[in-house]
Structures are given as C-alpha cells and as structure tokens.
Amino acid sequence: MDRFLRAHFRHWPENNAVSSVYGGSMLDMDRIYLWSWDTRPFPEFPLKGDVWGDTPN
C-alpha cells in the first residue's frame, strides 16, 4: 500500500486537470483520505462465498 500511495501522491500534483467550471484542481490533494483497504486476494475473493459473506456485492 505504501508504494501505491507514494505513486499517487507523486503523479497527481503534476497531472491534475483544472476544472473549467470552478478553476481549481479536479483532485484536492489536501482532502484525500484513506477510508478502507481491501486486501482479499483477487480472483480468489469473489469465488469463495463460503469464506467471505459479502461476495454478492
């Protein structure tokens, strides 16, 4: 996850488009929050409904 986050925080400041509606960056880098992280292994996760109860989602 650390590499994923570092890659995003390095990429977006230079590649963040400016909105033609409000003139600001499309992504507000000061308001990026980590809500949850799903570490279940794909493709095994959706195939094992007996292990994970939320596979229909």
C-alpha positions in Angstrom: 0.0 0.0 0.0 2.9 2.4 0.7 4.1 2.2 -2.9 0.6 2.7 -4.2 0.1 5.9 -2.1 3.5 7.3 -2.9 2.9 6.7 -6.7 -0.4 8.6 -6.5 1.0 11.5 -4.5 3.8 11.8 -6.9 1.7 11.5 -10.1 -1.3 13.8 -9.4 0.2 17.1 -8.5 1.7 17.5 -12.0 -1.2 15.7 -13.8 -4.2 17.2 -12.0 -6.5 18.8 -14.5 -8.0 22.2 -13.8 -11.8 22.5 -13.8 -13.3 24.8 -16.4 -16.3 25.3 -14.1 -14.6 26.4 -10.8 -11.0 27.0 -11.9 -9.5 24.7 -9.3 -7.8 21.3 -9.4 -10.1 18.4 -10.1 -8.5 16.4 -7.2 -8.0 18.3 -4.0 -4.8 16.7 -2.7 -5.4 18.1 0.8 -8.7 16.2 1.0 -7.6 12.7 0.1 -8.4 10.3 2.8 -7.9 6.5 3.2 -11.3 5.1 4.1 -10.6 1.4 3.8 -8.4 -1.1 2.1 -9.5 -4.5 0.9 -6.6 -6.9 1.0 -8.6 -10.0 0.0 -6.9 -11.8 -2.9 -8.4 -11.4 -6.3 -9.6 -13.6 -8.0 -10.0 -16.0 -5.1 -12.1 -13.5 -3.1 -15.3 -13.5 -5.2 -15.1 -17.2 -5.8 -15.1 -18.2 -2.1 -18.5 -17.3 -0.9 -18.2 -19.8 1.9 -15.3 -17.7 3.3 -16.4 -14.1 2.6 -20.1 -13.3 3.2 -20.1 -10.2 1.0 -19.2 -11.8 -2.3 -22.6 -10.8 -3.9 -21.6 -7.2 -3.6 
